[in-house]
Amino acid sequence: MRMQAPLAPALALLAAGCAHYTPAPLAAAPTLAPALPATTSAAPLAVEDVVALALARNPDLIAARTRLSVAQAQRTQAGVLPNPALTGALLPLVSGAGEVPAWNIGLAQDIKALLVYKPHVRSARAATAQVRADLLWQEWQVAGQARQLAVDLIAREQTRPLLDEAVRILGHRNAVTQAALAQGNATLVTAAPSAVGFQQARASLQTLDQTQVQDRHKLNALLGLTPDAIVPLQSVPQLPAFDMAAARAAIPTLPARRPDLLALRFGYLAQDETLRAAILAQFPDLILGGSASSDSSRVVNAGPNAQLGLPLFDRNQGNVAIARATRAQLQAEYAARLAATTGEVGALLGEMTQLQRQLMIVARDLPAARAAATRAAAAFGAAALDERAYVDLITNRFAKEQEVATLRLGLLDRQVVVSTLLGLGLPGVTTLGLADPGTQGAAR
């Protein structure tokens, strides 16, 4: 009973310092929202508004952010010093000439665990930085997808009046010629151009509708919404001015600015520290400590003790080889990613230059096509132009209009992709509060 008084608080304190289990059940139903939150303005959303919503609501991003907690927990675990080992025994007297029970007690520490402590801590620190950089890169990707979907939806919606007009005009001509054909007042040769033109215009409008529905579903999924949720968008895709020369000048700075490249560099640094720890772990196992003991005749002995492993078979050569090969693999992956990134951005800028030239040529021809269609309508109304020529000129005008719209959309798409790859208008790596991997490596 006298022992229970001081023992109870000690046990309670020990239990308070331990982790406790709490259940965390999985979601029982999808978490997709049927509409945007009420706090969101009811006004049509600009492109950057859509980007902000995607960064805040995207389910994959929300799940990815939990990886940072895992990495931070692993970093905490790597920073914990190894525990010493306490041994003891009480040997009651069973028989013989002894007077009292024998006992022994000892305390020991694994020295090799202390040798590899700092490399493991630095590796975990670099691994945490890699996760943070990977998360920022995923945010860039989600922002780029949201921006491109919003731009495509708005830009294609701007072409709908043009396609509606084409369907209306060519549909009317097709109805007239089909009626004349049925009455025997027109030939198949005369009716064919109107029928073909109307079917092409209707197919273009249907393709637009299909693409719009698909992209709206993609945007809703990106925003964590149900497929039938309504996301109102502005009528003009407002994007910041794009400077081609500044984009080209930013290519050499990509290793210090792109989160994916920075993540690979931190991953390489983490593996480099893992290799360092594997090399240090080649030294024999060494356990140092002290012990005391008493035999049954009350003779007490005390002193230091050591345990040294003999590296006859295992000199950690396997782990060293694995760590070295993994580091070489990461080195090659970084070089390949850097080359691919530079080439990708350069290729997209080249495509933008070509699209700008093509757009300039087509836009220059568009007024003439519009004027020819206007004159054709007047001449056809005055019976001064036949059906085929009229339909050809009208169709050519709509084809030129669509060609201009397609080139402009292609230019906008590439602008969005380049802006995403360069991080233009996106959170920079400085927001992570990370030191440069090269600086961290030199600080060892």
Helices and strands as residue ranges (DSSP letters): H 4-16, H 47-57, H 59-64, H 66-78, E 85-91, E 102-110, H 111-115, H 117-158, H 160-183, H 188-222, H 244-250, G 251-253, H 254-257, H 259-280, E 286-294, E 300-308, H 317-381, H 387-422, G 429-432, H 437-442
